[in-house]
Amino acid sequence: MAEGTRSIDDLMADDDYCQAALVDAVDGLRTRFPDASASVAFTRSQKITAGVIAAVVIGCAIAWPMPTATVLVCTMTVIYVLALIDRLLIFQRGLMGGAIHIPDEQARAIADDDLPNYTVLVPAYNEPEVVGDLIANMRALEYPPEKVQVLLLLEADDDVTIEAARGLDDDGMVTVVKVPPADPRTKPKACNYGLHFATGDIITIFDAEDEPDPLQLRRVAAAFADADDDVVCVQGKLSFHNAKDNTLTEWFTADYGIWFGFLLPGIMASRSPIPLGGTSNHFRKSLLDEIGAWDPHNVTEDADLGVRIAARGYRTAVIDSVTLEEANVDGINWVRQRSRWYKGYMQTWLVHMRHPVQLWKAIGPVQMYRFTLLLAGTPAIACINMLFWLILITWITGAPPAIAKLFPVPFYYLALASLVFGNTAAIYMNIIAIREDDRSELFWSSLLVPAYWVMMSIAAIKGMFQLITSPSYWEKTVHGLADSSNKNSDPDPGHEDGTS
């Protein structure tokens, strides 16, 4: 969106241009496509529908308490089983197919003159501790420097990070772009603002602490060149450089291994909407111009953009190229981050269900089913888990007759199968993921993963509460907490013949 042939320095010095860019960053999507914006969390029709459903459930619970509780529990059991079956099918498809593999030789064989111009957006806020690594990580990219524009997007009043970034402009590798203060103070708003100074044909996002595969940009360029015209986004894999810091980071690493190594490739193979990761997604710039870029009011703007891509008839590919991040080492910090993700998933589902028939026609019935199970089902089931665990504990400790009445015989055996088979399958997916990624050091922690699920449930409940009370509030994840002695001590988790 950079204007004409004017230099970026000229653009940043033009107050009128910067003000227009800020207005577009905040209001561009909801002005062009009002129904695609999460600036309104719940539409009037959604509020009415939710109110009617709540009134019916409460009324039935007062008139027929036990039958109502039984129907609710049986319904949740069926949803749980359907989601589990679909997750296993996606996992199997990802295990059989996998992500797109671009060998080192193919990536390096592309002549420099044939490579597209790239813009790398690096949003950061209150993160002075990670700015120092940015230059090294960007210099490590095997891509012609004259074809890479790196924009470090900082809030104009973020004095500590601006001070840490002082002098980066002089290096010639990174340009610091100060985003004028304006609500919402979110990563997608910063990225939208940065787009107005972008000159690349392909746009990607890295967080300031990310360590991307040095060949990632070349691999993506090769993937785009080989792909059909409807592929407008390429998602890289994410993993962690500090997996061994503690048990939480080991769980988190295995979790990412399943998601990016198997589930996203499985979703890609099924041509369903892919909830993008927050970094290492690479877009054709023309696509971002067409669909309105990121929603600054959606706290999982990446997942939302993935759905909008599918709804427009385009596709996202997943590539076998790893970006290393910092895994959360602190439980409270992890819950803050995961609750935002759960809130954003449900927020995204609500936005795209404003016109369900239109979405159904655009992506197809199977894809619509999977979209609902992934975006709404993931946070909902994480909340339901807590209820089922409480029911299980109550039954084990006292076996009250009321619990038995909640599960008619067919649903009792369905719930029992879900308990035994579902938990076994989830642990099995963890073990398969760490085996395929050659992360044997995570084996023992994978056997303790049910404790991780409890944390997920707590985060989901928190996220659903915040969806009602503060839907667009962005809970900042604190970085720089990793044990530096463990950094880069892990084997390459995602590319068999490359560097990462």
N, C-alpha and C positions, 0 to 999 in steps of 0.2 A: 504493500500500500504506500510505499515511499513515493513521494510526489515527483514525477518526471525525472529529470537528471540533476536535480538539486542535491548537494552533498548532505550527509546526515548532520554535519555541524551546522549548516545553514538552516536545516529543518528544525533542529533543537533550539536554535536561536530565534526562531520565528514564533512569537508568543501566540499569534492568531492560529497558526497551524497546530501548535501544541494544545491549545484550548479545544480546538475542533477534534483533535485526536483523542483527547480525554473524554469529551462528550460522547464520541462514537464508542470508545472503550467501555463506557458505563451503560449507554442507552442504545447502542447500535443494534443489538439483537432484538430487544423488545420493541424497538421502533419498526424494524423491518419485518420481524416475525413474532408478533406479540404472544401468540400461543406457545411459542417455543421457549419462552423465558420463564425462569423460576422466580422472578421478582415478586410474583404473586404465588404463594405456596399452595393455596387451595382455591380453586375456582368456586363460584357460587353453586354450580351443579354438584361439584364434589362435596361441598359442605352439606348440601341438602341430602345427598345420597348417604353420606356418613351419618348424618343425624337421624335419618329414617332407620337405617340398619341398627344404630345404637338403641333407638327407642323400641324397636321390635324385640331386640335381644333382651333389653332390660324388662320390658313388659312380660315376655315369656318367662324370664327368670323369676319374676315375682309370682306369676300365676302357676307355673310348672317348673320349680327349681331343678329337680333332679333330671327330668327329661331334657330340659334345656342344656344343662351341663353335659349330659351324655352326648347330645347332638354336637355340641361344640368340640368336645374331646375327640369324637369319632371323625369329625370333619378335619380337625388338625392332624389326626393320625394319617388320614388319606393324603392330605397335602404333603406331609412329611415323607411318606413312602414314594409318592410321585416324584418329588424333588430328588430323593436319593437315587431312584432308578435313572432319572435323567442325568444326574451328575456322573453316575457310573458309565452311562453310554457315551457321554462327552469325553470322559477320561480315556475310555477304551479307544475311541476314535483318534484322540490326540496321541495315544501311545502307539497306535498303528501307523498314523500318518506323520505327525510331527510338524515342526515349523519348517519354513523354506530355508534350505541350506545353500549358502553361497561360499564356495571354497576360497581360500586366500588367493590362489592363483587367478581365479576368475575376477575377484575384486581388484587385484593389482593390475590385471591385464587391460583395464579400461584406460585409454589414453587420457591424459589430463585435459586436453582440449575438448573431449567428449563428455566430461563430467559436468553436471548442472551446478549452477551457483547455489550455495547453501546459506541459510540464515539460522543460527543457533540462538534460541532465546533461553536465557538463564535468569529466571526470576528468583529473587532472594529478599528476605526481610528479617532484619535483626539477626544476621548470621555472619558476624565479622570473623568468626573462627574458621569458616570454611572457604572464605574468599581466596586465601593464600594458595589453595590447591587448584584453583580454577585455571590459572595460566598453564600449569604443568599438564593438566588433563586435556586442555584444548591443544597444546603444542604436540601432545602425543598422537593426535589424530593424523592418520596418513591420508591427507587430502591437500590439494594445492592451496597454500595460505591465501593466495589472491582470490580464491573462489569461496572462501569461508568468511562470513560476517558473524561475529559473536557479539550479541547485545546482552550486557548484564543489566537487568531491570531492577532498579532500586527505588523504593519510595523516597520522595524528595525530603521527607523529614526523618529518614532513618539515618541519623548522624553517625552512629557507630559503624554501620556497614559501609557508608560512604567514605568514612575516614580510612577504613581498612582497604577500600578499593582505590584510594588515592594513588594516582600514578599509573593505573592500569591502561588508561587511554594512551599514555605515552609509549606503551609497549607496541602498539599497532595491532595486537591480536584481539583485544577486547575493547569494545566501546561501552562506556557507562551511560545508560539512559535513566534519567531521574523522572519517575512517574509522579505527576502532581497529586497531592493528597485529595482524595475523594472517596466517598463510600460507594460501594462496598470495598473494604481493604482486602482484596482477595488476589490470589495468584492468577486466575483467568483475566481479571481486569488489567493486571500488569502485562500479561501476554497480548491482550487486545491492543493495548497502547503501543507495545513494542512493534506490533505488525505495521504500524504506520511509518516505521523507519527501516523496515526489512527490505532487502534488495534481492534475496534469494528466490530461486524457482521452487525450492523445497524448504520447508520450515520444520525445524525440530525443536524439542524442549529438553533441556537437561537441568537438573537441580545443581546448585553450586557445588555440592559435595560429590556429585556423580563422577565415576570413573568409567567412561564408555570404552568398549572395544575399539582400539585405534582404527580398525578397518570398518567400523560400523557405517560411516557415511558412504563409503565405496560399496559396501554390500547392499545398502538400501538403493543406491543409484543403479546397481546391477539388477536388483529385484524389480524396480520400477520399469527398467528397460525390457525385462522379460515378461512382465505381467500384462494382463488385458487392460484395456483403457478404463474399465470400471474400477480398478484398484487405485484408490486415491490416498490410502494411508498404509503405512508399514509400521507395525509395532515391534520394537525390540524386546528382548527378555530382560528381566530385572533379577538381580540377586544381591547378596551382601558380602562385604569384605570383612565383617567382624562376626561371622557366624558362631565363633567359639567363645564369645564374651561370657555368656551365661545360658541357662536353659531357655529363657525367653527368646534370645536371638537364634538359638537352634530351632525352636518351634517355628519362628517367623521365617527362617530360611527354608525349612521344609515346606511351609505353607506357600511361599513364593515359587518354590520348585514345582509344586503341583499346579498352581495357577498359570504361570507363564510357560512351563514346560509341557503341559499336557492339556489343561482345560481350555486355554485360549486357542491353541492349535486345533483342538476338537471342535470348538465353536466355529473357527474359521472354515473347517471342512464341511460343517453343516450349513454354511452360509447364513448363520444367524447373526444378529447385532453383537458386536464385540465391545464390551465395556473396556475402554482403553486404560492403560496405566497412566500415572501422572507424569511420566517422563519417558524419553526414548521413543516417542511416537513421531513419525515423520510424515508430513502432509505435502501434497501438491498445493502450492500457494493459491492456485486458481480455485481449489475446493474451498479453502477458508474464506475467500472473497465471495464465493457463491452462496454458502449456507450461513454466513454470519459469524464465523469464528466461535470463540468460547462464550459461554454464558457466565458473566461475572457474579451472578446471584446463585449459581449452583455450586455446592461445595464438593461435588465430584464432577467437575466440568469435563473431565476426560471421558468418563463413562457416558455422559450426556452426548458428547460430540460423536462418540462411537455409534450411538443409536441414531442420531441425526444423519450420519453418513449412510447407514443402512436404509433409513426411511427415504432417502433420495435415490435409492437404487444403486448405490455404490458399494464397494467392498473394502475391507481391511485385511491385510495379510500380516502374518506373524513370522518374523525372521529369526534365525538361529544366531543371534549376536547379543552378547550380554553386556549390560551396564551394571556396574557394582555400586551399590548405595550403602548407607549406614543403617543397620537394623537397630530398632529401638532397644535399648538395654534396660530401660526403666518401665515398670509395669503401668504406672499412672500415665506416663507420656504415651505409652502404647495404646491404652484405653482411649485417651483423647483423640489420637489419630484414627483408630478403628471406628470409634463412634461417629466421627465425621464421615468416614466412608459409608457406613451403614445408612446414616441420615441422607447422604447424597444419592445412594442407590434408590431409596424409596422416593426421594424428591424427583429423581429422573423418571421413575416409573409413573409418578403422578402427572408430571408434565406431558409425557407422551401418551398417556391414557385420556387426555382431554378430547381426543378424536380417535377412539379405538377402532372404529370401522375403517377410517382412512389408513391407519397404521396397519391393520390387518391386510388390506388390499395391497399396501406397499411392500410388505415384507413376507407375507404368506402365513398360513395358519400354524404350521409347525414352529416357525421362527417367532411368531407371536406368543405361542405357548412357552417357548424357551426364554424369551425376553422377560415374560412375567415371572417365571420361576427363578431366574437369575436376579433380576433387579428388585422385585418385590419379595420373592421367596427367600432370598438369602438373609436379609435382616429379620423378616418375620419368623423364619424357622429358628434363627439364633435366639430370638425372644421366647419362642415356644419351648425351646430346650429347657429353659429354666423352670417352666411350669411342669414339664414332664419329669424332670429330675426331682422336683418337690413331691410330685405324686408318687414316684418310685420310692423315695426315702420314706414317705408316710406309709406306704404299703409294706415295706420291709420291716419297719419298726413296730407296726401294730396291726396291719392287715384289716383296717376298718371296713365294714360291709359297704359303706358309701363309695369307697374306691372301686370295689368290685362292680357296683352298679354302673359306673361310668364307662365300662368296657363290655358291651354285649359280646357274646362268644366269638363271632367272626372278627370283630375289631380287637378283641383281646389277643387272638393269635396273630393278627396283623401287626399290632403294637409290639408283641413279643418278638416276632421275626425282625421288625425294624430295630428293636433294642439290640438283639444279638447280631444279626447280619449287618445292620447299618453301622454299628460301632466297629465291628470287625473290618468291614469294607473301608471305612474311613482310615483306620490304622494301616490297612493294607496299601491304600493309595499313598500314604506317607512313606512307607517302606519302599514301594516301587519307585517313587520319585527320587528318594535319596540314593537308591541303587543305580538308577539310570543316570543320575548326575554325578556318580562316583563320590558321594558324600557319606561314606561309611561311618564317619565320626558322629553322625547325627542319629545313629540307629537307636541307642538307648533312650535318648530324649523322645524319639517318636513313639515309644511304648508308653510314655507318660503324657501323651498329647491330650487326653481328656481334660486335664487341668487347664490346658490352653483353650479348650472349648468353653469352659466356665468363664474365662476372661472375655471370650467373644460374646457370650450371652450378656454379660454385664455391659459391655460396650454397645451392644445392639439396643438394649433397654434404654440406656442413656441417650443414644442417638435418636430413638423414636420419641422420647420425651422432648428433646431439643427440636425435633422437626415441628412440633406444635408451638413451643415457646420461643425459639429463635432459629428459624429455618435457614437463614443465610449467614449465620454466624460461623466464621472460619476459625476453628481451634488450631492454633499454630503448633506444629511439631518441632520440638527442640532438637537440634542437631549438635554434633560435636561431643557427644557423651561416650563414644565408643572407646574401648581399650586400644590405644594405638599400638601396643605390643602385638595384638592379634591381626592388625591390618595387613591385608594382602598375604596372609599366611595360608589361605585356603587354595586348593587346586581350582583350576578353571572349571566352572560349573556348567558351561553352556556351549562351548565350541571345541570340537575335537581336534581341529588342525590350525586354529587361529590364536590370536592373542586377545585378551579381554581385560 
